[in-house]
């Protein structure tokens, strides 16, 4: 075959390839985009209703259709954060109820301290720690270690800044 014929053939293959790709990928992209929008809107709806588990589910589904949208990823992160806050509140309420029934329940005191550390309520943790130390509980050692680790991390961050 001559160079001219090969060149012409190569151009034809190139054009056909891109025409074929355009014909068969455009509807899929449009469909995917429309699906993404529907899924994302459902995620937003559940998020506004404070139904964080369902919002998380729909954010995840929308990310399967389009992983390139930072708003979806931010929404997913926020839904997880708000869900975690709800869980911490529920954990705190359970421990408070346990401590009403038994104010000296050592494990409940320590675990309530862990919830408070996670929530950033360090002053309240010190009160629980004092109570555990008065009870001469080994749980005081565990809670003290957790509190010290958080305090040391805060000091390091302050020194870096």
RAFENJO-V154767 format. One record per residue. SS is DSSP state (H for helix, E for strand, C for the rest). PHI is phi in whole degrees, 0 to 359 (NA if undefined). NEAR is the number of other ideal C-beta (glycine too) atoms within 10 Angstrom. Layout:
ss:SS phi:PHI near:NEAR
ss:SS phi:PHI near:NEAR
This chain:
ss:C phi:NA near:8
ss:C phi:279 near:7
ss:H phi:297 near:7
ss:H phi:295 near:8
ss:H phi:293 near:9
ss:H phi:297 near:10
ss:H phi:296 near:11
ss:H phi:295 near:12
ss:H phi:296 near:11
ss:H phi:298 near:10
ss:H phi:297 near:10
ss:H phi:297 near:10
ss:H phi:298 near:10
ss:H phi:301 near:10
ss:H phi:296 near:10
ss:H phi:298 near:10
ss:H phi:299 near:10
ss:H phi:289 near:10
ss:H phi:295 near:10
ss:H phi:299 near:10
ss:H phi:297 near:10
ss:H phi:295 near:9
ss:H phi:295 near:9
ss:H phi:267 near:9
ss:H phi:259 near:11
ss:H phi:301 near:10
ss:H phi:299 near:9
ss:H phi:294 near:9
ss:H phi:297 near:9
ss:H phi:296 near:10
ss:H phi:297 near:11
ss:H phi:299 near:14
ss:H phi:295 near:12
ss:H phi:295 near:11
ss:H phi:298 near:15
ss:H phi:305 near:20
ss:H phi:300 near:13
ss:H phi:298 near:14
ss:H phi:295 near:21
ss:H phi:296 near:21
ss:H phi:297 near:12
ss:H phi:297 near:17
ss:H phi:300 near:24
ss:H phi:297 near:17
ss:H phi:301 near:13
ss:H phi:293 near:19
ss:H phi:298 near:20
ss:H phi:297 near:9
ss:C phi:279 near:10
ss:C phi:63 near:11
ss:C phi:265 near:15
ss:H phi:293 near:20
ss:H phi:297 near:10
ss:H phi:290 near:15
ss:H phi:298 near:25
ss:H phi:301 near:21
ss:H phi:302 near:16
ss:H phi:284 near:24
ss:H phi:298 near:26
ss:H phi:299 near:14
ss:H phi:296 near:16
ss:H phi:294 near:24
ss:H phi:291 near:19
ss:H phi:294 near:11
ss:H phi:277 near:18
ss:C phi:204 near:15
ss:C phi:270 near:10
ss:C phi:263 near:8
ss:C phi:257 near:14
ss:H phi:294 near:7
ss:H phi:295 near:10
ss:H phi:293 near:22
ss:H phi:295 near:13
ss:H phi:295 near:11
ss:H phi:300 near:21
ss:H phi:298 near:19
ss:H phi:300 near:12
ss:H phi:294 near:15
ss:H phi:298 near:24
ss:H phi:298 near:14
ss:H phi:298 near:11
ss:H phi:293 near:15
ss:H phi:295 near:16
ss:H phi:297 near:12
ss:H phi:298 near:13
ss:H phi:300 near:13
ss:H phi:296 near:13
ss:H phi:297 near:14
ss:H phi:298 near:12
ss:H phi:295 near:11
ss:H phi:298 near:16
ss:H phi:300 near:16
ss:H phi:297 near:11
ss:H phi:295 near:14
ss:H phi:294 near:22
ss:H phi:300 near:12
ss:H phi:295 near:10
ss:H phi:298 near:16
ss:H phi:285 near:16
ss:H phi:292 near:9
ss:H phi:289 near:8
ss:C phi:214 near:10
ss:C phi:299 near:10
ss:C phi:253 near:12
ss:C phi:292 near:17
ss:H phi:298 near:17
ss:H phi:294 near:12
ss:H phi:296 near:20
ss:H phi:297 near:24
ss:H phi:295 near:22
ss:H phi:292 near:19
ss:H phi:297 near:22
ss:H phi:299 near:28
ss:H phi:296 near:17
ss:H phi:297 near:22
ss:H phi:295 near:22
ss:H phi:298 near:19
ss:H phi:299 near:16
ss:H phi:277 near:15
ss:C phi:82 near:10
ss:C phi:263 near:15
ss:H phi:288 near:14
ss:H phi:297 near:7
ss:H phi:295 near:15
ss:H phi:296 near:23
ss:H phi:298 near:15
ss:H phi:297 near:13
ss:H phi:295 near:26
ss:H phi:298 near:21
ss:H phi:301 near:11
ss:H phi:296 near:17
ss:H phi:297 near:22
ss:H phi:293 near:14
ss:H phi:296 near:10
ss:C phi:280 near:14
ss:C phi:56 near:8
ss:C phi:274 near:18
ss:C phi:294 near:10
ss:H phi:296 near:20
ss:H phi:296 near:21
ss:H phi:296 near:13
ss:H phi:297 near:16
ss:H phi:294 near:25
ss:H phi:300 near:17
ss:H phi:298 near:10
ss:H phi:296 near:17
ss:H phi:295 near:19
ss:H phi:298 near:10
ss:H phi:298 near:11
ss:H phi:292 near:15
ss:H phi:297 near:13
ss:H phi:297 near:10
ss:H phi:297 near:10
ss:H phi:295 near:12
ss:H phi:297 near:10
ss:H phi:298 near:10
ss:H phi:297 near:9
ss:H phi:297 near:8
ss:H phi:293 near:7
ss:H phi:292 near:6
ss:C phi:282 near:5
